[in-house]
Amino acid sequence: MPRVLLIEDEPGLVMTVTDLLTGEGYEVDSATDGEAGARRAMSGDFDLIVLDWMLPCKSGAEVCAELRRSGTNVPVLMLTARSQVADRVTGLKLGADDYMGKPFDPAELLARIEALLRRSGNRAPRNFTFGEIEIDFGRAEVYRAGKRVSLAARELELLRYLVAHRARMITREEILLNVWNYNPDVSSRTIDVHVAWLRQKLEITPQTPTHIITVRGKGYRFHP
């Protein structure tokens, strides 16, 4: 069950969005000001954050920037009555993944949330085990034979995507789109290097991997 944090100060909208998402099978938590929302986001275990721009105590823009500075890479969907293009650009530059103006259509909100979850690979199980590896994606913790393994944020997101789409071939283009969001500075070589780093940390014999398999000329396949 994906967990969503709603940071919104309008009681009616909190109730509406909560009812909408729980009706679709999401687990929803909420905060009604920016400071409480930021604390909840960094101490909780969420798959996505719906964040209002105009909040008491601390603005949504400040919350988003604070989350990204802290290394929190949970997808953020900003909700706001501010309709100027410059405001939308500011929100995205601060680290928001998507932006919706108020009022919004509930069906579009659901579609945006589902798209963000697909894109981030957050449909991977919250806890996953293979071989000697134990993963808690919610806490961003990985263990090998009981010992903590340190993964960079991008390595963890790549691993999350591989796990979420296990047992099928994943092209480098798909990884570029969904893990790196088509960053023009990223090449297939960058992806290959990150895969090599994951193998070094997770495979018993990185030179002959049994879990993260190369599909020559195409991409990768993850076998638990």
N, C-alpha and C positions, 0 to 999 in steps of 0.2 A: 504494500500500500504506500504510494508516494506521500511524503509529508511536505506540506506547504506552510510557510510562515507568512501571514498577512499582517503588514504593518500599515494601519489605516486608522484615522481618528474619527471618521464619521460612523456612528453606531449603526445607522440603517444600512450603510454599505457593507460594514463588517458582517452583519447578519445575512445580507443578501448573498455576498460572495461565499461565506462559510456554508450556507445552505446549498448553494450551487455546487461547490466542490465536494462536499461530503456526499451529496446525492450521486456524484460520479465516482465515488469510491476513494476519494482523497482523505487523508487525515490532516486537519487544519488546526493550527495554533495561531494566536493573534497577539499583537501589541498595539497600543493606541498612541504612542508618542515615539519620537525618534531615538531617544536615549534608551528606553526600554527595548525598542525593536532591535537596536544594534547589539545590546547585551544578549538578547534572546537569540539572535542570529548566530553570534559567535560561540555561544555556549550550548546551543541546541544541535539537532541532527536532522537537517532539512534537505529536501531534494530541490526545492525552488522557493524563492522569496517574491511575493507580490508587494511592492513598495510604493506608497503614495509620496508624491513630491512635497506637498505642503503638510508638514507635521508640527506639533508642538515640541518644544525643547531642542530638537535638532531636525533639520530638513532631510527629506529623502535623499537629496543629492549628497548631503554630508554623510548620511548613513552609508550610501553606496560606495562613496570614496573611501570611507573608513574600513568597510568590509574588504575591499580590494587591496588596500594597504596592508591589512592583516594577513593576506594570503587566502582569504575565503573565496573560493571560486564557484560557489553555488549560483546557478542562473538567477538573474534578477529581472523581473518584469515591472517596469515603473508605470504607475497610474497617475494621471494628473489632468487638471483642467487647463493647464498651460498648453496652448496650441501652436505657439510660434516654432518655426523650424529651428531657430537658434537654440531654443530650450531643449528640443528633442536631441539635437546634436550634442549639447552639453551633457545631457543624461547619458548618452551612449559613450561619450569620451570619458566619463567618470567611471564607466565599467558596467552600466546596465546592458543587458542582453537584448531587451526589446522594450517597446514604449507604446502605451495605449492612452488615448485621450478620453476624458470623461465628458458626457456619458458614453458608455460602451455597450455593445451588444453581448449578452452573456455567452452566446454560442461562439462569438469571436474570441472572447476571453479564454474559453475552454480550448479552442483550437490553438491559440498562441501558447498556452501552457503546455499542451501536448507536444507542440513542435519544439519548444525549448527543452523538454525532457528527452525527446528523441535525439535532438542535436547534441546534447551534453552527454548522452549515454547513461543518464541516470536511471534507466530501467534495469540496470544490473541489480542483482539481489543485494540487499544491504550487507549480508554476511555471506562469504563464499570461501570454499576450501577446495584446494586441489594439491595433490602430492603433499609436500611438506609445508605448503603455504596456507595461511589463514588470513583472510582479508575482512576488515570491518570498514566498508566504504563510508558509512555514516561518520565514523570517528577519524577517517583518513589514516588508518593504522594497518600495517602489514607485518606479519610475523612469519619467519621461516624456522621450522623446528623449534618453535617457542621463543625465538629471539627476534626482537624488533628489527625490521628492515626499513631504512630511511629511503623514501621515494620523493623526488621533486614533484611539485604540483602537476606538471605536464605529464610526467611518467605515470602518476596515479590516474589521471584522466584517460590516458591511452590504455592503461590496464582495465579501467572501468569499461571502456568502449569494447575492448576485446572480449571481456567477460559477458557483457550484455549481448554480444552477437556471436557467441561461441558456436562452434561446429559449422560455421559457414565461412566461405572465403570473403575477406574484406579487402577491397582495393586500396591502394595508396591514395587515390583521389577521394575516396570516401573518408578515409582517416583525415586527410587534409581539410575536407569540408566540415566534419563533425567534431574534430578534436582541436584543430588549429583555426577553424572558421575562415579558411581561405586566406590566411595571412600571406601576402605576396613575398615576404622574406623567407618563407618556409619552402623547402624543396623536398623531393622524395628522399634525398640523402639525409636530411634532417630527421625524417620519420625513421629511416633505417638505423640511424645512430641511436635514437631513443629506444627502438626495439632492442638493439644490441645491449643497451644499458639495462633494460628490464631483464633480459636473459642472464646477464652477469649476476643480477641480484636474486633471481627467482629460480633459474634452472639449475639442476644438479650438475649437468655438463653443458655449459653455454654453447660450446662448439657444435654439439649434436643435440639441439633442443628437442624436447618431447612435448612441450606445451605450446610454445609460440613458434609456429611452423611457417617457413617462407614458401609461398606459392610463386615459383620462379616467373618473373616478368609481369606479375599481376599484383600481388600483395601478400596478405598473411591470413593464417587460419589459427584460431586458438582451440586447443584440445585440453579439457580439464584432466 
